[in-house]
Every structure is written in structure tokens, then in C-alpha cells.
Amino acid sequence: MRITNPTKDLSRRLRSSGVGPRGVFLATMAATGALILVNPWPDHLLMPAITTLLFVLALVFALVAWVRCSTDEYDVTYWDVAGAVVLIGIGASVLIEPEQLAGFVARQNTQH
């Protein structure tokens, strides 16, 4: 009787279809760029929203990597993608002006 790991089979199928850690990273960066271009939030909330989105996506990718237990040291894994997205999120958080967050928090406190 042959014993297989279904997550490895799924991983192979996803990689062969073009979706995988590299595709997910590309989609994340494309979505971030589209949000910057479309800018659905007020200007002072754009960078805090993008930074929050990047950190949440990094958490999701880390959870996916943890569940999949991928240890391929010669290929890009979801751990790599999660780390790269965190690094980009930290870089985006540097661009947030303190007045933007202070004004946002002050507005939230006056509404309650």
C-alpha cells in the first residue's frame, strides 16, 4: 500500500498550474499597486490601510506555510513570501506620518 501526503500532491498541482508562492507574491504586489493607484480611502488613510493589509496577508501566508510544513530549501516557499511581505509592510509603515495616525485615532475617539 502506498502512503502519500495529500498536501504535497496539491502543492505539485498548484505549482504546475502557475499558482504557488511566487504567484501569490505577484498577486499580492499587484493588488497593493492597484490599491495605491485606485486609492479608495482618504489620502491620510492610504498608507495605514495598505500597511495593515500587508501585515494581515503576511499572517495568512505564514499560517499557510505552517499548515503545509514546506521545507524545500531550494525553492521559494510560503515562509519566504510571508517574510518578504512583512519586510515590505515595514517599509510602507515608515512612510506613515505620525500626524496621519494621530488624527485618525483622535477622530475615532470623538465618534464614540
Long-range contacts (C-beta under 8 A, 24 or more apart in sequence): 7-67, 7-68, 7-69, 11-68, 11-70, 20-76, 21-75, 21-76, 21-77, 21-78, 21-80, 21-81, 22-76, 24-61, 24-78, 24-81, 25-76, 25-81, 25-84, 25-85, 28-54, 28-57, 28-81, 28-85, 29-88, 32-88, 44-100, 44-103, 44-104, 45-100, 45-104, 47-92, 47-93, 47-95, 47-96, 47-100, 48-96, 48-100, 48-101, 48-104, 50-92, 51-89, 51-92, 51-93, 51-96, 54-85, 54-86, 54-88, 54-89, 54-92, 55-86, 55-89, 57-85, 58-82, 58-83, 58-85, 58-86, 58-89, 61-85
